[in-house]
């Protein structure tokens, strides 16, 4: 029991720092995403727009999946910061590609069209899963 406790005491500070760095990258990525989208997702969510809620939830999951893979495989804070930042950039590129393919997407989300939001969320999450697998090696 003493060995297990010693392991926790030694590893807990590392866990807290790694989790804090990853959480900061997640929040920064989400803020950038909210800034670059052509519609105001948070305002739409507050108004009860289901499509905006689905799109935002999809992006949150799409960011969390590769960041969790980065956190699981990384051995240092710089490693987490580098690969986490790459994950965020790849997710933003995925959003841009989807927006180009579905040019009516911003207006559809603003109108609350769930079908468009589901396609966006699925594309974002799929990209996040592929990014996570690629980063996991």
C-alpha angles and dihedrals in degrees: 000000000000091000091053092049091048089052091052093047091050096044102039097079090051091048092050094049094046092047092047093051092047092047090050091052090048092052092045091050091049092049091051090048091051090048096050098044111100092227130056101249098181092052090047091049090050088053090054098257104162094193092056090048091052092048092049093046089050091053092047091053091042090055095042096052099060091036090055090051089050091050092049095049103035123096102193143030094252089051091052092046094050098044093038091054090049089052091053093049091049091051091051090050089051091053091050091050092050091047089053092050094045101039092172091057099104093050091043092052091047089051089051097246104169096194092063091045091052092051090049093047093047092049091048094048092045090053090048092052092049091047090050092050092047092049092047089062 
